[in-house]
Amino acid sequence: MKRNLFSAFLLSGALLLGACNNNKADVGTEGMNAAAANANEAVANPVVDNPNVTNETAAPNPNAPVMSFAVAEHDFGDIKPGEVVKHTFEFTNTGKSPLLIENATASCGCTTPNWTKEPIAPGAKGTIDVQFDSHGKMGIQNKEVAIQANTQPSITKVVIKANILPDGQNGPTR
């Protein structure tokens, strides 16, 4: 049995080595698939011109919208366990072109953002409503909401904080 197994491995190794043709001279200096690979590369990896993405050599767009928050952090203070609280962050487009929020994502499923969906003209205001559900949470909580927009940089963050009291303690009345 061992002899047959060894013979099978030896035969398969010999076939693999014999099947490899390391001499590319008879198929051109680049190999048969080089031209096809080069032709398909442009189709498979198209260059996308995104004006909001900058690198070290690109200058920032002076006409880009700018999301300016008067306050980008809100502390709810002490809240009762299971309480649902909400805060509205207000911002102004201080840029030179309309601002459009593409998405807003929270760092946790307990935090839900809702935002102005229509374009915000230069000088106009928009809002980000952030709701925090403290069910199943305890102690100090810090949650971020990342806002993706056509600004430079494309991500702006706002933060909410809360201290969820242990069961049996009462926080401030609202």
N, C-alpha and C positions, 0 to 999 in steps of 0.2 A: 504494500500500500504506500509506504513512504517512498519507495523507489519510483512508483508511477507518478506520485505527486511531484517529486523532485524533477522528473523527466518533463512533466507538463509545464512546470515553471521555467525550466531551461529552454524548452521549445518556444514558449510564448515570449521570453526575453529575446531570443534570437530573431524571432519574427518582428518584434518591435524595433530592434536595432537595424535590421535589414530593410525595414519599410521607411526609415528616416533617410531622406536624401539631403545631406548637408551641403552638397555641391550645388550652388545656385547658378553656376556659370551657364548651364544649359537652359535656364529659364530667365536669364537677364540678371543684371547686378542687383536689382531690388527685389526680385522674387515675383511670382505670378500675381500675388494679391496686392502688391503695392499700389498699382494704378487704381484698382477698385477701391482700396481703402482710402486713398486720397480723394477720390471722387465722392465717396459717401461721407467723408468727414465734414464737409461743408453742410450737407443736409442733416446729419445726425447732431451736429453741434453748432446751430446757428448763433450768430452774435446778436444779442438783444441790446438795443440802445435804451437804457433806462436813465432819464435825466436826474433821478433822485439818488442814484448810486454814484458815489465819488470815490476816487482813489487818491493817492498822495499827490499826483501830478495834476489832477483835474481841479479847476477852480469851482467854488460853490456857485450855485445859480443865484444871482442877486435878485431875481424876480420871483423866487420860490415863496410859497406861502409860509407863514411862521405862526405856530400855535403858542400863544403867550398866556400862561395861567397867572392870575393874581396870587392864588394859593394852590400849590400842587400837592399838598398833604393835609389830611383831615384826621383829627383824633376825636373819636366818639366818647372817649373817657371810659368810665365804668358803666357796663351794661349788664342786664340780668341774663342768666343762661337761657338760651332759646329765643332771645329777642332778635327781631329783624330790624335793622336800621338802614337808613338811606341818606346819602349826601349827593348834592349836585355841584360838580366842579364847573365853573364858568371860565371860558377862555375867549380871547380876541384874536382874530387873524390880523397880525401886524405886518404881514408880508404884502407883496404887490400883485398877487394873483389869487384866484379863488382856492380855498382850502377844502379838500374832500377827505373825510375819514373813511378809510377802507374797512377797518376792523378794529375792535378793541377786545383784548383777551385778559382774563384775570389769572392770577397765580394760583387760584384755588377754586374748586367748584362751588364753594360757599359764597363766592363773590360774583355778582352779576352786573356787567356794565350795559348801559344803553346810551346811545349817542345821537347827535344831530346827523341826520342822513343826507340832507341836501347840502350843496356846496355853500360855503361860508365866504362871502365877498370880503375883499380887503376892508378892514375897519369894522366888520360886523362881528357879532358874538355867537358862540355856540356853547353847547353844554354836554357834559358827560355825567350821567346819573349812575351812581355806584351803590348797589344794594348788598348788604352783608348779612348773612344768616348765621347766627352764633350757635345753632343747634349742634350738639356734639363737640363743641369747642370749649376750652377753658384757659384762663390766664391771659397773658398779653398776646395779642394777635397783630401782625403787620401784613397787609395784603397789597400787592401791586397790580395795577391795571396798565397794560402796555397798549398804547394807541398807535395804530399804523395809519399814516396819512401821507399825502403827497408833499411832505415837508422835508427839510434837510437838517438833521438826520430824519429818517423816515419813521423812527419809533420815539414817542414821547411817553413818559410814565407819570402816573399819579399814584399816591399812596394813601391808604386808610389804615387807621390804628384803632384798637379797642382793647379794653381790659375786661374780660368776662369774669364776673364775680363768682365765687363758689356758691353752690346751692345754699339757700338760707340767708344770704346777705342781700340787702336791697340797695340798689344803685340809686342814682338821682331819678326823680320823677320827671317825666317828659310831658 
